[in-house]
Every structure is written in C-alpha cells, then in structure tokens.
Amino acid sequence: MKRIRKIIFWCHLPIGLLGGLIIFVMCVTGVLLAYEKQITAWADTRNFATPNVASGTQRLALEELATKARAARNTDPSAVTIRSNPAAPAEVSFGREGTLFLNPYSGEVLGEGSRGVRNFFRVVTDWHRWLGAQGENRALARAITGACNLGFLILVMSGFYLWWPQRLSLKYIRNIIWFKRGLPGKARDFNWHNVIGFWSVVPLFIVVLSGVVISYTWASNLVYRVAGEKPPAARGNQPPPNAGPAKGVSLTNLNQYWTSAEQQIPDWQSITLQLPPTTEAPVTFSIDSGNGGQPQKRAQLTIDRKTGNVDRFEPFAAQTRGRQWRTILRFAHTGEVAGFIGQAIAGLASAGGIFLVWTGFALAYRRFRGWLRRRSAATNSGLNRNPNAVGIAGD
C-alpha cells in the first residue's frame, strides 16, 4: 500500500508542477466567469428597463421589432430574444456586430448595452480557453489548456487518494477536513491543501471532467458510447453561429410563428428567434423556461416557412440519452445546469483550485529546499568523516 501511495504521489507532484501555472490561470478566469451571464444582462439592461407598463399592453409584432432594428443598423438582424418579464427590453442580435435593445412596446431603440463589460468577459474567456492567444496560435494554446485540464483531472483523482486517511478515526479525520490555527508554514500549507482539496473534490471533479469532455473529441465521443450510442459525425465547415440571414430576407409572418412558439411552453422565460438564412429556410425558436444555462429546461421549435406548420418540436426529454448527457456536461462546467447555486459552487470550486495550486507549489518548494539542506548536510558530514577529502579537493 505504501509503495502504491508513493508511486501515485510521484505522479501527482510533477503533473502539478508542470501544469500548475496554466491550471492557476484557468481557475482564476473560471472564478471571474462564474456569473458572466447575470452580470452581462444586468450591465446591458440596467438603464433600459421599461417600467410602468399598463396591464394588457401588447408588445409590437415581432416582424415590426425586427424591421425597426434593421432600419436602425441598416443591416439584417440574426436573432431576436423576448423575455417574459414585461419590463425587459427586446434583444436583437446582429451576429458579431453587436446587440441592440429595443422597447418591445414602442420599438424605440434603447441602446447597445455595455460594451465594456462584454469586452471584459471576452478577454477573460480568451484567457480561459486559449491563454489569450489569437489567430493561428489558438490551436496550440487550446492543446495546452486541454492537456492541463486532463492533468488537472488526474490531480483531483490522485489527490483524493492521497488525502484518504490511513486511520479512520474521528480525531484524525477532523484534523484533515478543517482548518487549524497557529500552524507553522509547512504544516499550514499542508493543512490548507488537504482541507480545501477535501471540500472541493466533488465539484472540481465535475467541473474538470466536463472541461476534458469539452476539450477533446474522443472524450465527447466517449460520453455517447457510455450512453450506448454511436457518436455524432464530426461537423464540417459551417458558417459561424449568429452569422445572420441573407440580405433582405422577408420578415413577414414572424408574429404568427411566435404565437406557435409561446403555446409550446406556457411558463417560458425567454424565447429566441433565429432568423433564417434564406427565405425558404425554416424558422427556428429556442424556448427557455430556465436561466439560459439549464439545457433540461430548453426546447427547440422548427417551423416550415412555406406551410407555417410545426416541422419539429424537440424538448430536452425528446433527445437521446447520449445527447442529454453531453449537453448537461457542457453546462455542468459552469455550474449553470444547477442554477444560481450551481454557479456559486462551480465558482467556489475554481477558487479552491487557486489555493490548491498555490499551496501545492509552496509544499513542493519546501520539499525541494529541505532536500537541498539534507544533501548539503550529508556532504558536510562526509567531509568531516574524511578530513583528507578537503586536502584532496584543494590540491
């Protein structure tokens, strides 16, 4: 048992030293991104709310809102989002060109939201995924963060094994699951490393495991195989998301389609219309009854534009088991799948990762410094036992 423990430790230590700095960056950015959606939504709309809406007041027709947004930007929008909150503005996206907020009752353009906050989170996301790399360098950076994510998963699992108490007594366990005061440097770092590792192990395992699934195709395919399904075919070159419809696509009958979308899930919180790339293409709605990051509360509705009939309605329950698992893992990475509390847990786990890296480096440094002292002491002891060694060295 001691031999196995020693082998695992000497795997744990070099992986932590090699990937520690990258893991530290990913944990710091993970904390900053914990409530990205809520903070961005607040910053975007804090000055755009439309209070004092009279009871029974109807929103403008969807095509009218889209037309006004098109006139304001002189280009076609790619998506329109309406929220059930009557005071919330309508959100019109223009792909990578930005977002416009409109009064849903008058069509008045309210503004573009907070560019500063959006740019901040864009930079943080770039560092989280690609270490801030741009262009062709992103492929290499993604490979590095993916490898470090995989290494982090090994650290979490091996760390739990190393943490597991050799004696299952209440007193011994209490000493390694709670902070102790007045400890000297090495003992303090060891105590913090154990305690934070214990309380973070489950959420960190979920966050890091889902990160590995996001990073590697083989890991994503493994999710489908474990679910007993064949992995989906790799996607070829496709237009970027929210690329927007072709210039001048007709916006007629959108309100009719919107009514169909509302009827699918009566307790919806937001509905997003993805405008079709061509006049003949179907109209797609994303209907959400959650916070925007809970796939189990989302559904997709596709309407045939030629006939106006529902072509497909796909709630989460209608998806295959493999696809459900894969989608849940995507949002388990941020904790959003469990709502506000899940995001808090994921953020705290990332904060725990920061301290694990810090105390891990500190313990490794103290171990190395102790090894140097022992080596120096052994050398001096050898010289003292053999006085002629000084003379030989000096000849």
Buried (B, 14 or more C-beta within 10 A) or exposed (E): EEEEEEEBEEEBBEBBBEBBEBBBBBBBBBBBBBBBBBBBBEBBBEEBBBEEBEEEEEBBBBBBBBBBBBEBBEBBBBBBBBBEEBEBBBBBBBBEEEBBBBBBBEBEBBBBBBEEBBEBBEEBBBBBBBBBBEEEEBEEBBEBBBBBBBBBBBBBBBBBEBBEEEEEEEEEEEBBBEEEEEEEEBEBBBBBBBBBBBBBBEBBBBBBBBBBBBBBEEBBBBBBEEBEBEBEEEEEEEEEEBEBBEEEBEBEBBBBBBEBBBEBBEEBBBBBBBBBBEEEBBBBBBBBBBBBBBBBBBBBBBBBBEEEEBBEBEBBEEBBEBBBBBBBBBBBBBBBBBBEEBBBBBBBBBBBBBBBBBBBBBBBEBEEEEEEEEEEEEEEEEEEEEEEEEEEEEE
